[in-house]
């Protein structure tokens, strides 16, 4: 092992385990080929896995689709597609198994990948099914131009393109238009549902609370425009402001 110029740390047990994990994951992904037809099953049968999929659809698929849309991880002209990624994690390796891997890494990786695929058919299929759920949620976002996430994305892009630390925000809420100064950073990330009034400058926040209530929040669709240094960074296309 030490007849070459490799650094000793590159041949440590931890380093070898990382190499082994990466090699097995690569072999599994190549064998599956991002195609569920290469599996031996076509549907789930495990009660626990079926419950897991129901929970994923209910609690996670929508947020994953939203995250992918906001991050730009999609094809604007087509659909959203996720590539299968193996999450194989090797059990703690013994000295004997590490030496076996060192002596014949290709054969050891092949055998381990084959064993993983054989014993994780439902786990692999569940990944494809989860991706289907994300794709369906993504399609709903794309097909609904009134979804507030479209405003969030335009706001994120517009404010991220500037160096502003604070911006002037004009909102139209409950029929009342109001302009205030707010921290810019909150507009560079997903607000989920609304923006907090705690990021409004103190004097303007008091006026905001007087107009709309102490616990009031404003939503992406309430924003008429966002300005910085006399330039309009963002303008709500659905409003005339």
Residue pairs with C-beta under 8 A, 6 or more apart in sequence:
1 11
1 102
2 8
2 11
9 15
13 93
13 98
16 93
16 98
16 101
16 102
17 90
17 93
17 98
20 90
20 93
20 101
20 105
20 108
20 109
20 112
21 88
21 89
21 90
23 105
23 109
24 86
24 88
24 90
24 109
24 112
24 113
24 116
25 85
25 86
25 87
25 88
26 86
27 109
27 110
27 112
27 113
28 86
28 88
28 113
28 116
28 117
29 84
29 85
29 86
31 38
31 113
31 114
31 117
32 38
32 39
32 84
32 86
32 117
32 124
34 83
34 84
36 42
36 124
36 125
36 128
39 121
39 124
39 125
40 121
41 121
41 122
41 125
42 125
43 125
44 50
44 53
44 122
44 125
44 126
44 129
45 122
46 122
49 122
49 123
49 126
52 126
53 126
53 129
53 130
53 133
56 130
56 133
57 133
60 130
61 130
61 133
61 134
61 136
61 137
62 137
64 134
64 137
65 80
65 134
65 135
65 137
65 138
65 140
65 141
66 137
66 141
66 149
66 190
67 190
68 74
68 80
68 134
68 138
69 80
69 138
69 141
69 142
69 149
69 153
70 149
70 152
70 153
70 156
70 190
73 80
74 80
74 138
75 81
79 135
79 138
79 139
80 134
80 135
80 138
80 139
81 131
81 135
82 131
82 134
82 135
84 124
84 127
84 128
84 131
85 127
86 116
86 124
88 113
88 116
90 112
93 101
100 108
101 108
101 109
117 124
140 147
141 147
141 149
141 150
148 219
148 220
148 221
149 220
151 220
151 221
151 223
151 236
152 190
152 191
152 220
154 234
155 187
155 220
155 223
155 226
155 234
156 187
156 188
156 189
156 190
158 187
158 226
158 233
158 234
159 167
159 184
159 187
159 188
159 226
159 233
159 234
160 188
161 233
162 184
162 228
162 233
164 184
164 228
164 229
164 233
165 183
165 184
165 185
166 181
166 182
166 183
166 184
166 201
166 228
167 181
167 182
167 184
167 187
167 226
167 227
167 228
167 233
168 179
168 180
168 181
168 226
168 227
168 228
169 179
169 180
169 181
169 182
169 223
169 225
169 226
169 227
170 177
170 178
170 179
170 223
170 224
170 225
170 226
170 227
170 241
171 177
171 178
171 179
171 180
171 218
171 222
171 223
171 224
172 222
172 224
172 239
172 241
173 212
173 216
173 218
173 222
174 212
176 211
176 212
177 224
177 241
178 207
178 208
178 211
178 212
180 200
180 201
180 204
180 205
180 207
180 208
181 200
181 201
181 204
182 195
182 199
182 200
182 201
182 204
183 199
184 228
186 195
186 196
186 199
187 195
187 226
191 220
193 219
194 217
194 218
194 219
194 220
195 217
195 218
195 219
195 220
196 217
197 205
197 208
197 209
197 216
197 217
197 218
198 205
200 208
208 216
209 216
212 218
221 236
221 238
223 234
223 236
224 235
224 236
224 239
224 241
225 232
225 234
225 235
225 236
225 241
226 232
226 233
226 234
227 233
235 241
